[in-house]
Amino acid sequence: MNRFVEWLIYVVMWWRFTRVRDEVLRRYARIYWRTVDGLIKFGLAGTLVFLSLALAFSLDDTCSYWGRCEMRLVAFLDAPANEAGDTLAGLAGALAFLWLIVTVTLQGKELSAQRNELRLTRRESAKMAAALEAQADVFIDEKKQRDETRAKRHLDELLAGLVDQLKTEPNSGATWLRRSRTNKEFRQENFLEVFHHNPLSDRNLDQEIKIQAARPIAFLEEFKLLKQDRLVSGRSQYNWYFAGLSEQVDRIWDLHDRLADDQKERLRNLRLELFSSGLELMLSNEELWIKAEKNLEAAE
């Protein structure tokens, strides 16, 4: 219910309900008057002062050119219609100018209040955006932690698979045979292994891989020395096994960017780069392997 309707209610109460006590009406009038904006009060006061001055001025005498003097209000009532209209237009113009000033000032006040409200809205929006951004950061961190946890589980699975592969190095069929300096024969049971395993060892996955990572390079050095002394003979057909190891190492290393910092450090400590380079050197050494045609014939 706006103020105009409240004012109408007050007038109706004052006009019709004579049984209502005057103090109730006065109290309601005071409450209503407090709610009126100060600029409206200024406009009403200015209008009252202006009308009072106009009334006081109209009660003064005025004398015509012929020496006849009479009250201005009486002269106004006897004046022609055009003169009376000009007088009323002047009074109305002054009041209109007064209320135009009041209206413009009220609009400026409302616009200022709207600007303040918009400023507060922007502040609240900024706070809400900051809260949403912080919440998004929390979600991103949680997602990152979940991804890192999944990557760690995958890493453990791949490392366990690599250790299982290392323990199943093939040693039957054509392979590298060695002999001692006193023995001139190369025997099948005396073969050269790349990886050394101790069934009684209690090493964990990381320790096992770290030790075996240096074996390909050490094997190449050992094979080179034995080859120079003619203490090793034969070629291996199991290059696919070492190619599989190389692929497994590459899959493990591909997880590097998805891991947490501690797991990245763990991965670096496993010396997988040394392992991978040693396997590549072995696979590229043609002296170690049976040629593809012979290998195919052996497979058939």
N, C-alpha and C positions, 0 to 999 in steps of 0.2 A: 504494500500500500504506500503510494508516494505521498509527498508532503501536501500536495494540493488536495488530495482526498482527505487527509487528516484535517486540513483546515476546513473543508466542507463539513466534516463530521462535527468539528467544534462549533461551527455556525449553527448547524441543525440542533445540536444539543443546547446551545444558548437560546435559540429562537423558540424551540418547541417544548423542550423538557424543563418546564419551569420548576419542577419539584427537585431537580438536581441542585445541590448546594453550590453556592457561589465559590467556595474555596476549592471545590472539585474542578470547576471550570477554570478558575485562576491557575490551579496547579497544572492542569493540562495545557493551558495557554503558555505558561512558563516553559514547560517541557517542549512544546512545539517551537517556541521562540528560540530556545537554545539550539535546536537543530537547524535553524535557518543559517545559511552561509553569511559570513561577515560582509561580503560584497553586496548581497541582497539587502542586508540591513542598512548598508551605506546608501544604496539606491533609494530605499524607502525613506530614509532620513533626508536625503537630498531632495526627493520629491516633495516631502512634507514642508521642508524649509522653503523651497521654491514656490509652492502654492501659498504658503503663509505670506511670503513677501509680495506675491502677486495680489493676494487679497488685501493686504495692508496698503499696497499702492493703489488699488482700485477704490479704496475708501477716501482717498485724498481728493481735493477739489481740483478742477481744471477749468480754465477760462478760455472762451473762444475769442475770435478776432473782434467780435462786436461787443466785448466786455461782459458777456454772459458767463457766469461761473456756476458750475454744478459738480456733483460727485462723478468721478470717472466711471464707476459702475453704472450709474444712471445714464451717463453719456454713451457707454458701451451698449446698453440695452436699447437706446434710441438711435444708435448709429445705423447706417445702411448695411445691407447684408454683406457687401464686399468688404467694408471696413471691419465688420465683426469677424468675417472669415479670416482676414489677414491677422487680426489680433489673436484669434484662436490658433491659427497656424504657427504664429510666432511662439506662443506658449507651448504648443505641442512639439515644435521643433527643438526647443530648449530641453524639454523632458526626453524627447527621443535621443538627443545627443548624450544626455546624462546616462540613459539606459544602454545606449550603444557602448559607452565606455565601460559600464558595468559588465555587459555581455562579453565584450572582447577580453576584459580582464579575467572573467570567469572561464572563458575558453582557454586562455593562457594557463590558468591555474590547473584546469583539467588536463591540458596537454603535459604540463610539468608532472602532474601525478601519474599520467600514463607513461611518461619517460622513466620516472622512478620505478614504476611497476615493471616496465620492460627491462630496466637495468637489473632489478632483483631477479627477474625471470632468467636473464642471461647468466647471472651469477649461479642461480640454482641449476641451470642447464650445464654450465661449466663444471659445477661440482658433480652432477650426475654423470657427465661425460668422463670426468676423472675417475669416478667410482667404477663406471663400466670398463674403462681402460685398465684399471687395477684388477678388476675381476677377470678381464680377458687375459691379462698377464698371468694371473693365477691358473687359469685354464690352460694356457700355453705351457706353463711350468709343469703342471700335472701331466699334460699330454707328453711333454718331453721326457718326464720321469718314466711314464709307462712305456714309451718307445725305447728308452735306454734299458729298462728292465727286460723287455722282450729281446732286445739285441744281445744283452748279456746271456740270456738263456740260450739263444741261438749260437752264441760264441762257445758256450760250454759244450753244446751238442757237437759243433764242428771240431772242437779240440779233442773231444772224446773219440770222434770218428777218425781223426788224424792219427791218434795214438793206436787205435785198432788197426789202421792200415800199416803203421810202422811195424807192428808185431806180426804181420802176415806177409813179410817179405818172401817171395818165392825163391826156392833154392834147388828145385829139381830141373832136370833137363839140361840143355846147353847153358852154361854159365861160365864165370871166370874161375879157372882152376889154377892152383898155385902148387909149387913144390919147394922143397928146401934145397939148399946149395949142395947137399950131399946126395940128394935123391934126384935122379934124372927123369923120373916118370911123373906125369900129371895124373892124379887120381880123382875120380868123381866125388869122393867123399871129402876131399880137401879143397873146398871152394872158398872163394873170397866174398865176404858179406859187406854190405854197405853199413847197415845199422846193427849195433850190438845191443842185445837185450839180456837182462838178468832176471829170470823168472822169480827170484827171491827178493828182488828189489821192492822197496816200499815207497818209491818216488811217486809224487802226485802228477797230474797231467802237465802242469806248467814245468816242473822239473824235468820230466821225461822229454818234452818237446825241446826245451832249452838245450839239453845235452845232445839230442839227436840232430838238432839244427846244424851243428858244425860237422856232422859226419860226411855229407857229400863232398865238401872241400877236402877233408882229411882223406877220404877214399881216393879222390883223384890224385892227390900227392902220393899216396901209397901205391896206387896202380902205376903211376909214372915211374917210380923208383923200381918196382918189381919188373916193369916192362923193360927198362934199361938193362937190368941184370938177367933178363930172360927167365924170370921166376914165375911168370904168370902167362897163361895161355887161354884162348877161347874168347868167345863173345856171348853176350846175353841176348835172349829173345824177349826179355821182360821190360822193354822200354815203356810199354803201356802202363806198367805198374808205377814207374817213376813219373810218367806224365800225369797219372791220376793223383799222385802226391802233390805235384806242382799245382794242379787245378784246385785241390783241396786247400792248399796254402793261399792261393789267390782268393778263394771264397772267404777264407777267414780274414784276410787283409781288407777285403771289400767292406767289412763291417766297421772299419776304423771310425768313419765319420759319424756313425749312428751310436757310438758307445759313449758312456760317461767318461770323464777325465781319468778316473782311477783305472777304468778298463782299458783306456787308450795307453796309459803307462804300462799296464800289464801286458798289452799286446806288443809294445816296443821291447819289453824285457824278454820276450820269447825268442828274439833274434830271427823272426820270420823272413826278414829281408835277406839275411845270410843264407837261410834255408832255401829260399826261392832261387837266389842266384846260383847256389851250388847245384840244385837240380837242373837248372837251365844249362849250366856248363856240362853236366853229365849227359843230358839229352843231345847236346850239340857235338859231343865227341864221338866221331864215327868209329873209332877203334874199340868202343865198348859194345857195340850192338851188331847183331846179325842184320844184313841188308834186308830191305823190304821184301824182295822176291823170295829169298830163302825163308824169311819169317812167315810169308804167306804159304809157302810150300809146307813148312813145318806145321802150320795151323791146319792145313788140309789133311 
